[in-house]
Amino acid sequence: MSPESVNGRPLIQVRGLTKIYRMGSEEIHALDGVDLDIARNEYVAIMGPSGSGKSTLMNLLGCLDSPSSGEYWLNDRQVSRLDDDELAHVRNREIGFVFQTFNLLPRATALHNVELPLVYAGAPSEERLERARAALRAVDLEDRASHKPNELSGGQRQRVAIARALVTDPSIILADEPTGNLDSKTSAELMSVFDQIHAGGNTIILVTHEADIAAHARREVFLLDGKVERDEVIRPAPGDAAPPPPRVLL
């Protein structure tokens, strides 16, 4: 269904992934044996009702948590076996996060907010500034580089957050309800930015409960009770053959 990575393995490969939370004597199976492949340059929406496991899956894919069992391979590395320090290293190098609440430093300029991941990575100052300006340019916000978050609109703040996610050239852009705090017009404008980022070759995983936002993706993975209930292409990539019509059984 999806193209594979250059070396034959999908960018993301998940097998039998489980996550169990223990609350006293009770066990909560947030994920219950999830299998999932995501290829390089895919645009995938992860959907499901509250309690379906989509936030847990996002945390595992983002290396913010470790599974109870199962395997998670990212870019040919089995991250499901890494310790906290190693996971932090993978997060900084491989994953760009975009959150609903922006998570910007209030007293820092847009440019400084964007260059922060490069500061943590130890990049030289000149390189950091050059790459941060390029990332702001990519989201059409270079003219707001010296503005602080309280001097920006909600949509502009989220663009800064997207630029920050892009600046390390990660393997994945992981967006968690990125339009949750925005009105419908601003949401549409923001999703066009994600469309452009995907067209530029980036892999995007979008976690959302909104069907109109998920419709921007090319593939939808629907979770229910910790399992993948549905996984389907909803919008073929340009040049791909259209999927066959559904069979009708008489």
Secondary structure, DSSP 8 states (H G I E B T S, - for coil): -----TTSS-SEEEEEEEEEEEETTEEEEEEEEEEEEE-TT-EEEEE--TTSSHHHHHHHHTTSS--SEEEEEETTEEGGG--HHHHHHHHHHHEEEEETT----TTS-HHHHHHHHHHHTT--HHHHHHHHHHHHHHTT-GGGTT--GGGS-HHHHHHHHHHHHHTT--SEEEEESTTTTS-HHHHHHHHHHHHHHHHTT-EEEEE-S-HHHHTTSSEEEEEETTEEEEEEESS--TTS----------
